[in-house]
Amino acid sequence: LFRSETWRAQGVALGAVYLEIDANARLFPMVLDWSTAPSRTGESLLVRRDGDQVVILSALRHDPGTAPLTKRLPADESRYLSVRALSSQSGVIRGTVDYRDVPVLGAAVPIAGQSWILVTKIDVAEVEEQLHEVAKVAVIVAALLLSLSGTLTYLFWRSERLAGEAREARLTRRFSAALETTRDGYMRLDREGRDRKS
């Protein structure tokens, strides 16, 4: 891969720079490293249009035997993520397949100063598996919260019931004691059931 730049002032060339790198040694391994992050199917690709074809410039994670710059897809097949990435240029892209004809969810970003597009993708099946795992965890957490709420409600109700029974037993003892000790059979009590010594 190379990059050249010429600077001009008033039509006169002031200088030029020509840079060349071995993409197999630096660029493609770096793109491939992005692909192996926490996903088992995720992959990043560099793509560009070449006439009526889309060329995948980088090494392929799921087809390691294919040399860079050799995998090509027809540019008129919009079912391919790489083709749609070149036509829409950026953003999230749904409803496509990758070079393996596997349904994928992807995103594309143009590379500044190049005709390349960086495409990152993950298999739809892996996304759905992760969503199912999240849903399972959410159901378990909801069930635990509901169980905890029910337990706390029961404990509160039970403590209130026991407190009410204890209050009733105290009042019953006081009334029984009052009836047994008084000659008239009654005594004056305040609102809390305490003896109002008159």
C-alpha positions as CSV (number, residue, x, y, z in Angstrom):
1,L,0.0,0.0,0.0
2,F,1.2,3.5,-0.7
3,R,0.3,7.1,-0.2
4,S,1.7,10.0,-2.0
5,E,1.1,13.7,-1.4
6,T,2.4,16.7,-3.4
7,W,2.3,20.3,-2.0
8,R,2.0,23.2,-4.5
9,A,2.0,26.9,-4.2
10,Q,1.0,29.1,-7.2
11,G,1.2,26.1,-9.5
12,V,4.8,25.2,-8.5
13,A,5.6,21.9,-6.8
14,L,7.1,22.6,-3.4
15,G,7.6,19.0,-2.3
16,A,6.3,15.5,-2.4
17,V,6.2,12.6,0.0
18,Y,5.8,8.9,-1.0
19,L,5.1,6.5,1.8
20,E,4.9,2.7,1.3
21,I,4.0,0.0,3.9
22,D,3.7,-3.7,3.7
23,A,0.0,-4.1,4.4
24,N,0.5,-7.8,5.2
25,A,3.0,-7.0,7.9
26,R,1.2,-4.0,9.6
27,L,-2.2,-3.1,8.4
28,F,-4.0,-6.4,7.8
29,P,-2.9,-8.0,11.1
30,M,-4.2,-4.9,12.9
31,V,-7.6,-5.1,11.2
32,L,-7.7,-8.8,11.9
33,D,-6.9,-8.1,15.6
34,W,-10.0,-5.9,15.8
35,S,-12.0,-8.8,14.6
36,T,-11.0,-11.2,17.4
37,A,-12.2,-9.0,20.3
38,P,-14.8,-10.7,22.5
39,S,-16.8,-12.1,19.6
40,R,-16.4,-15.5,18.1
41,T,-17.8,-14.4,14.7
42,G,-17.0,-10.7,14.6
43,E,-14.7,-9.5,11.8
44,S,-13.4,-6.3,10.4
45,L,-12.7,-5.9,6.7
46,L,-11.2,-3.3,4.4
47,V,-13.2,-3.2,1.1
48,R,-13.2,-1.1,-2.1
49,R,-14.8,-1.1,-5.5
50,D,-12.8,-2.4,-8.4
51,G,-15.0,-2.0,-11.6
52,D,-17.9,-4.4,-11.3
53,Q,-16.6,-6.1,-8.3
54,V,-16.0,-5.4,-4.6
55,V,-12.5,-6.4,-3.4
56,I,-11.9,-7.4,0.2
57,L,-8.4,-6.0,0.8
58,S,-7.7,-7.5,4.2
59,A,-7.2,-11.0,5.5
60,L,-10.3,-13.0,6.3
61,R,-10.9,-14.4,9.8
62,H,-13.2,-17.1,8.6
63,D,-11.2,-18.1,5.5
64,P,-7.6,-17.8,6.6
65,G,-6.3,-19.6,3.5
66,T,-7.5,-16.8,1.2
67,A,-4.8,-14.2,0.5
68,P,-5.5,-10.5,0.9
69,L,-6.8,-8.8,-2.2
70,T,-8.1,-12.0,-3.7
71,K,-11.6,-12.3,-2.4
72,R,-14.1,-10.6,-4.7
73,L,-17.8,-10.2,-4.7
74,P,-20.1,-9.0,-7.6
75,A,-20.8,-5.2,-7.0
76,D,-24.4,-5.6,-8.2
77,E,-25.3,-8.1,-5.4
78,S,-26.8,-5.9,-2.7
79,R,-27.4,-8.8,-0.4
80,Y,-23.7,-8.6,0.5
81,L,-22.7,-6.4,3.4
82,S,-19.5,-5.2,1.6
83,V,-21.5,-4.1,-1.5
84,R,-24.1,-2.2,0.6
85,A,-21.3,-0.6,2.6
86,L,-19.8,0.8,-0.6
87,S,-23.2,2.1,-1.7
88,S,-24.4,3.6,1.6
89,Q,-20.8,4.6,2.7
90,S,-21.4,4.6,6.5
91,G,-23.6,3.6,9.4
92,V,-25.3,0.4,10.7
93,I,-26.3,-2.1,7.9
94,R,-28.9,-4.8,8.5
95,G,-30.4,-7.5,6.4
96,T,-27.2,-8.6,4.6
97,V,-24.9,-11.6,4.3
98,D,-21.1,-11.7,4.4
99,Y,-18.7,-13.4,2.0
100,R,-19.7,-16.8,3.5
101,D,-23.4,-16.1,2.8
102,V,-24.1,-16.0,6.5
103,P,-26.6,-13.4,7.8
104,V,-24.7,-10.6,9.5
105,L,-25.2,-7.2,11.3
106,G,-22.6,-4.7,10.3
107,A,-21.4,-1.2,10.3
108,A,-19.3,0.7,7.7
109,V,-17.0,3.7,7.9
110,P,-15.1,5.3,5.0
111,I,-11.4,5.6,5.4
112,A,-10.4,9.3,4.9
113,G,-8.3,10.0,1.8
114,Q,-8.9,6.5,0.4
115,S,-11.5,4.7,-1.6
116,W,-11.7,2.1,1.1
117,I,-14.4,1.3,3.5
118,L,-13.9,-0.3,6.9
119,V,-16.6,-2.9,7.5
120,T,-17.2,-4.5,10.9
121,K,-19.6,-7.3,11.2
122,I,-21.0,-10.0,13.5
123,D,-23.2,-13.0,12.7
124,V,-26.9,-12.4,13.4
125,A,-27.0,-15.8,15.2
126,E,-24.3,-14.6,17.7
127,V,-26.2,-11.4,18.4
128,E,-29.4,-13.4,18.9
129,E,-27.6,-15.8,21.3
130,Q,-26.3,-12.8,23.3
131,L,-29.8,-11.2,23.4
132,H,-31.3,-14.5,24.6
133,E,-28.6,-14.7,27.4
134,V,-29.5,-11.1,28.4
135,A,-33.2,-12.0,28.4
136,K,-32.6,-15.0,30.6
137,V,-30.6,-12.9,33.1
138,A,-33.4,-10.3,33.1
139,V,-36.0,-12.9,33.8
140,I,-34.0,-14.4,36.6
141,V,-33.4,-11.0,38.1
142,A,-37.1,-10.1,37.8
143,A,-38.1,-13.4,39.5
144,L,-35.6,-12.8,42.3
145,L,-36.9,-9.2,42.8
146,L,-40.5,-10.4,42.8
147,S,-39.7,-13.2,45.3
148,L,-37.8,-10.7,47.5
149,S,-40.8,-8.3,47.3
150,G,-43.2,-11.1,48.3
151,T,-41.0,-12.2,51.1
152,L,-40.6,-8.7,52.5
153,T,-44.4,-8.1,52.2
154,Y,-45.1,-11.3,54.1
155,L,-42.6,-10.5,56.8
156,F,-44.0,-7.0,57.2
157,W,-47.6,-8.4,57.4
158,R,-46.5,-11.1,59.9
159,S,-44.7,-8.6,62.2
160,E,-47.8,-6.3,62.1
161,R,-50.1,-9.2,62.9
162,L,-47.8,-10.4,65.8
163,A,-47.6,-6.8,67.1
164,G,-51.4,-6.6,67.0
165,E,-51.8,-9.9,68.8
166,A,-49.3,-8.8,71.4
167,R,-51.3,-5.5,71.9
168,E,-54.5,-7.4,72.2
169,A,-53.0,-9.9,74.7
170,R,-51.8,-7.0,76.9
171,L,-55.2,-5.3,76.8
172,T,-56.9,-8.6,77.6
173,R,-54.6,-9.1,80.6
174,R,-55.2,-5.6,81.8
175,F,-58.9,-5.9,81.5
176,S,-58.9,-9.3,83.2
177,A,-56.8,-7.9,86.0
178,A,-59.1,-4.9,86.3
179,L,-62.2,-7.0,86.5
180,E,-60.7,-9.2,89.1
181,T,-59.4,-6.5,91.4
182,T,-62.2,-3.9,91.3
183,R,-65.4,-4.1,93.3
184,D,-67.4,-2.3,90.6
185,G,-66.0,-4.4,87.7
186,Y,-64.7,-1.6,85.7
187,M,-61.8,0.9,85.5
188,R,-61.0,4.0,83.4
189,L,-58.5,3.5,80.6
190,D,-57.0,6.0,78.2
191,R,-56.9,5.4,74.4
192,E,-53.8,3.2,74.6
193,G,-55.5,1.0,77.2
194,R,-53.5,2.3,80.3
195,D,-55.3,2.7,83.6
196,R,-56.3,6.3,84.3
197,K,-56.1,6.4,88.0
198,S,-59.0,8.6,89.0
